[in-house]
Amino acid sequence: MDLRKWAYEDIRQIAQLEKECFSDPWSFSMLADTFMNGNTVTVCATEDGNVLGYGFVVVAGEDADVANVAVSPAQRRKGIARKMLESLVSKAGSLGVKRLYLEVRVSNAAAMALYLKMGFVGRYVRPRYYGDGEDALVMVKELG
Ligand SMILES: CC(C)(COP(=O)(O)OP(=O)(O)OC[C@H]1O[C@@H](n2cnc3c(N)ncnc32)[C@H](O)[C@@H]1OP(=O)(O)O)[C@@H](O)C(=O)NCCC(=O)NCCS
């Protein structure tokens, strides 16, 4: 498995994985806009030309937001998300980011377990944050 930043050619596969992993997926064009945005740090895990997982962080000065992290259902529990997050944290830190935020659905126990293991802590709940009415837990990791 290889970890690297996105290439434009990856976006088609990433958009497909978005549909498989989220009930409210980002579209191809939203992902392409993100890719073009100079304030975004991206990572994808690939093997034999296949994208197994991906993630990205949007940087705004000393704060940044983990926008999405997902791994293909067939490739989960192999440490891929943890490795991608470690890479995103390291790159964000080298850009001067001091605090990394994210929102996670309160029902998403797998993601919360991952983020807790990665040193994120829950800060507060955003009621009805998602389009279907579900609450989000806002989590933050202070970078050293
Ligand atoms: C959440 C997600 C990204 C985790 O990806 P993954 O590659 O399977 O995660 P990892 O293998 O790196 O797991 C690292 C740790 O996170 C925790 N974890 C991950 N999945 C878990 C699960 N289903 N149940 C409980 N803990 C879990 C564990 O502590 C795990 O360590 P362990 O395997 O040694 O016990 C993946 O389940 C996914 O893509 N879900 C759908 C998209 C999503 O919800 N993304 C997050 C949006 S906020």
The ligand as an SDF file (V2000), in Angstrom:
LIG
                    3D

 48 50  0  0  0  0  0  0  0  0999 V2000
  -14.1040    5.1150   10.2130 C   0  0  0  0  0  0  0  0  0  0  0  0
  -13.2240    4.4620    9.1330 C   0  0  0  0  0  0  0  0  0  0  0  0
  -12.5900    5.5660    8.2980 C   0  0  0  0  0  0  0  0  0  0  0  0
  -12.1200    3.6280    9.8320 C   0  0  0  0  0  0  0  0  0  0  0  0
  -11.2470    3.1280    8.8090 O   0  0  0  0  0  0  0  0  0  0  0  0
  -10.2950    1.8480    9.0530 P   0  0  0  0  0  0  0  0  0  0  0  0
   -9.2040    1.8740    8.0340 O   0  0  0  0  0  0  0  0  0  0  0  0
  -11.1230    0.6270    9.1590 O   0  0  0  0  0  0  0  0  0  0  0  0
   -9.6960    2.1890   10.4930 O   0  0  0  0  0  0  0  0  0  0  0  0
   -8.3360    1.5900   11.1190 P   0  0  0  0  0  0  0  0  0  0  0  0
   -8.1770    0.1660   10.6850 O   0  0  0  0  0  0  0  0  0  0  0  0
   -7.2030    2.5270   10.8500 O   0  0  0  0  0  0  0  0  0  0  0  0
   -8.7090    1.6150   12.6670 O   0  0  0  0  0  0  0  0  0  0  0  0
   -7.9020    2.2710   13.6410 C   0  0  0  0  0  0  0  0  0  0  0  0
   -8.6170    2.1530   14.9770 C   0  0  0  0  0  0  0  0  0  0  0  0
   -9.8950    2.8230   14.9390 O   0  0  0  0  0  0  0  0  0  0  0  0
  -10.8540    2.0790   15.7060 C   0  0  0  0  0  0  0  0  0  0  0  0
  -11.8960    1.5120   14.8240 N   0  0  0  0  0  0  0  0  0  0  0  0
  -11.9160    1.5480   13.4620 C   0  0  0  0  0  0  0  0  0  0  0  0
  -13.0420    0.9450   13.0110 N   0  0  0  0  0  0  0  0  0  0  0  0
  -13.7310    0.5310   14.0970 C   0  0  0  0  0  0  0  0  0  0  0  0
  -14.9510   -0.1650   14.2700 C   0  0  0  0  0  0  0  0  0  0  0  0
  -15.6990   -0.5590   13.2300 N   0  0  0  0  0  0  0  0  0  0  0  0
  -15.3650   -0.4180   15.5320 N   0  0  0  0  0  0  0  0  0  0  0  0
  -14.6240   -0.0360   16.6060 C   0  0  0  0  0  0  0  0  0  0  0  0
  -13.4300    0.6060   16.5100 N   0  0  0  0  0  0  0  0  0  0  0  0
  -12.9970    0.8950   15.2660 C   0  0  0  0  0  0  0  0  0  0  0  0
  -10.0730    0.9600   16.3730 C   0  0  0  0  0  0  0  0  0  0  0  0
   -9.5590    1.4520   17.5870 O   0  0  0  0  0  0  0  0  0  0  0  0
   -8.9670    0.7200   15.3640 C   0  0  0  0  0  0  0  0  0  0  0  0
   -7.8300    0.1060   15.9100 O   0  0  0  0  0  0  0  0  0  0  0  0
   -7.7830   -1.5350   15.9740 P   0  0  0  0  0  0  0  0  0  0  0  0
   -8.2050   -2.0630   14.6340 O   0  0  0  0  0  0  0  0  0  0  0  0
   -6.3530   -1.8110   16.3130 O   0  0  0  0  0  0  0  0  0  0  0  0
   -8.7450   -1.9270   17.0360 O   0  0  0  0  0  0  0  0  0  0  0  0
  -14.0620    3.4900    8.2450 C   0  0  0  0  0  0  0  0  0  0  0  0
  -14.8380    2.6510    9.0700 O   0  0  0  0  0  0  0  0  0  0  0  0
  -14.9600    4.2030    7.2510 C   0  0  0  0  0  0  0  0  0  0  0  0
  -14.5550    4.5200    6.1340 O   0  0  0  0  0  0  0  0  0  0  0  0
  -16.2460    4.4460    7.6430 N   0  0  0  0  0  0  0  0  0  0  0  0
  -17.2010    5.1120    6.7400 C   0  0  0  0  0  0  0  0  0  0  0  0
  -16.8310    6.5610    6.5220 C   0  0  0  0  0  0  0  0  0  0  0  0
  -16.8060    7.3340    7.8170 C   0  0  0  0  0  0  0  0  0  0  0  0
  -17.6800    7.2090    8.6640 O   0  0  0  0  0  0  0  0  0  0  0  0
  -15.7710    8.1850    7.9480 N   0  0  0  0  0  0  0  0  0  0  0  0
  -15.6240    9.0640    9.0960 C   0  0  0  0  0  0  0  0  0  0  0  0
  -16.4240   10.2950    8.8760 C   0  0  0  0  0  0  0  0  0  0  0  0
  -16.3160   11.4220   10.2450 S   0  0  0  0  0  0  0  0  0  0  0  0
  1  2  1  0
  2  3  1  0
  2  4  1  0
  2 36  1  0
  4  5  1  0
  5  6  1  0
  6  7  2  0
  6  8  1  0
  6  9  1  0
  9 10  1  0
 10 11  2  0
 10 12  1  0
 10 13  1  0
 13 14  1  0
 14 15  1  0
 15 16  1  0
 15 30  1  0
 16 17  1  0
 17 18  1  0
 17 28  1  0
 18 19  1  0
 18 27  1  0
 19 20  2  0
 20 21  1  0
 21 22  1  0
 21 27  2  0
 22 23  1  0
 22 24  2  0
 24 25  1  0
 25 26  2  0
 26 27  1  0
 28 29  1  0
 28 30  1  0
 30 31  1  0
 31 32  1  0
 32 33  2  0
 32 34  1  0
 32 35  1  0
 36 37  1  0
 36 38  1  0
 38 39  2  0
 38 40  1  0
 40 41  1  0
 41 42  1  0
 42 43  1  0
 43 44  2  0
 43 45  1  0
 45 46  1  0
 46 47  1  0
 47 48  1  0
M  END
$$$$
